[in-house]
Amino acid sequence: MRVIDLIGRQHTPLKGKHMGIEDAVNKGKDLFEQNKDKIAEAVKSEQAEDISDKVLDGVADFAKKIAPGAADKIDEIRDGADKAVGNE
């Protein structure tokens, strides 16, 4: 078997997979556009606030353990992210 034959055979399945991913991304975009009001409402909900606070606190605590000298900057970034999610 020639190298060109191998390359051609490997390329064809990848091309098919790429189109599947592209289709999935486009469907995701369509679903987002159709439901963006509901998504925005969910992101600003009390439940999202509670979950995001727990996640952001955990990430901030972890980052402070890795870079204790950057605690003030980490808190600043955490607070900025918190304002983007939830209702507080």
N, C-alpha and C positions, 0 to 999 in steps of 0.2 A: 504494500500500500504506500502511496506517495504521501509526502508531508502535506501537499496541497489538498489531497483528499481528506486527510484528518482535520485540517483547519476548516475546510468547507463543512464537514459534518458537525464539528463543534459549534460553528457559528450559527447554523440554522436553528438548533434548539434554543440557543440564547436569544435569538431574534424573536422567537415565539413567546418566550417568557417575558421579554421586555414589553411586548404588546399587551400581555396580560396585566402587568404592573401598571402600564399606562392607562388601560381601561379601568382598573381599580381606582387609580388616582382621580380619573375624570368622574367616576361615579361618586367618589367621596366629595369632590368639589360640588357636584350637583346636589347631593344630600345636604351639604352645608348651606348652600344658597337657598334651598327650599326650607330649611329649618333654622336659619341664623337668628331669628327673633327668639325662638325657644331656647337656643343654645346660649344666647346672651343673657336671657332670664335665668337659666340654670347656673351660669357662671357667677351671677350676682346674688345667689340664694344664700340663706343661712347655713344650709348643709355644706355648700361649697366653701363658705367662710370657715366653718369648723374644720373641715378636711384640710384646706389649704394652710390654716394656722399650724396644724399638727405637722404637716409635711415641711413647711418652711422652717418651723422651729427645729425639727430634726436635722435638716440640711444645714442650718446655721450652726447648730451645736457641733455637728461633725466638722464643718469648715473651721470653726474656732479651735478644735483639737489639733487640726493639721497646721493651722496658721494662727496661733494665739496672738501674735502681734497685730493682726488685722481685724481684731474683734469689732472695732468701731465701724470699719468699712463693711464688714459682713452684716452687721445690724442694719446699716443704711440700705444695703442691697436687699436684705430680707424685708424691710419695711416698704421699699418701693415695689417689690413683687407682691406683697400683701395687698397693696392698694389696687392692684390690677385684677384681683380675684376676690369674690365674696361681696359682702355688703357693708363692711366696716372699713 
